[in-house]
Amino acid sequence: MAAWCERHQVTPSQLWYWMRKLQKAEQPTPPAGRPQWVSLHLDETASDEASALLVKVGVATIEVRAGFDPSLLTEVVRMLKTLC
């Protein structure tokens, strides 16, 4: 425990505090055999971000998504090349 605390720059008392706090926050497990409904919230933007393309020109970064205008991207990249 001392090595972990040192490596993560946490005091042992802080670690014990959070361990107790998290242990109290744990929810009891449901009884076996009884179905439970669980809410699921999907992040709709996650799939969009995964399909985005990041183009770096100098210090500038351009995020390109599906349906972009290729001629506009070409103009922006040309301009950035002259500036960066």
C-alpha positions in Angstrom: 0.0 0.0 0.0 2.8 2.4 0.8 4.5 1.8 -2.6 1.1 2.5 -4.4 0.5 5.6 -2.4 4.0 6.9 -3.1 3.7 6.1 -6.8 0.3 7.9 -7.0 1.2 10.8 -4.7 -1.5 9.9 -2.2 -1.1 9.7 1.6 -2.2 6.4 3.2 -4.9 8.3 5.2 -6.3 9.7 1.9 -6.4 6.2 0.4 -8.2 4.8 3.5 -10.7 7.7 3.4 -11.7 7.0 -0.2 -11.7 3.2 0.3 -14.2 3.7 3.2 -16.3 6.2 1.2 -16.5 3.9 -1.8 -17.3 0.9 0.3 -20.2 2.7 1.9 -21.4 3.8 -1.6 -21.5 0.2 -3.0 -25.0 -1.0 -3.7 -26.0 -4.4 -2.5 -26.2 -7.1 -5.1 -29.7 -8.1 -6.2 -31.0 -11.4 -5.0 -30.2 -14.3 -7.4 -33.0 -15.3 -9.8 -34.8 -12.0 -9.8 -34.5 -10.0 -13.1 -33.4 -6.4 -12.7 -33.9 -3.5 -15.2 -31.0 -1.3 -15.6 -31.0 2.2 -17.2 -28.6 2.6 -20.0 -27.6 6.0 -21.4 -25.7 6.0 -24.7 -23.5 8.9 -25.7 -24.8 9.7 -29.2 -21.7 11.8 -30.0 -19.3 9.0 -29.3 -19.8 7.4 -32.7 -19.5 10.7 -34.5 -16.2 11.5 -32.7 -14.9 8.0 -33.6 -15.5 8.7 -37.3 -14.0 12.2 -37.3 -10.7 12.8 -39.0 -8.2 15.2 -37.5 -5.9 17.0 -40.0 -2.9 18.8 -38.5 -1.2 21.6 -40.4 1.5 23.2 -38.4 0.1 24.1 -35.0 -3.5 24.1 -36.3 -5.8 21.1 -36.1 -8.9 20.7 -38.3 -11.7 18.2 -37.4 -13.3 16.7 -40.5 -16.6 14.9 -40.3 -18.6 13.0 -42.8 -20.3 15.2 -45.4 -17.6 17.9 -45.4 -17.0 20.1 -48.4 -13.7 18.9 -50.0 -13.1 22.2 -51.8 -13.4 24.2 -48.5 -11.0 21.9 -46.8 -8.5 22.3 -49.6 -8.7 26.1 -49.3 -8.4 26.0 -45.5 -5.3 23.7 -45.7 -3.7 25.9 -48.3 -4.2 29.0 -46.2 -2.9 27.3 -43.1 0.2 26.1 -45.0 1.1 29.7 -45.7 0.4 30.9 -42.2 1.9 28.0 -40.2 
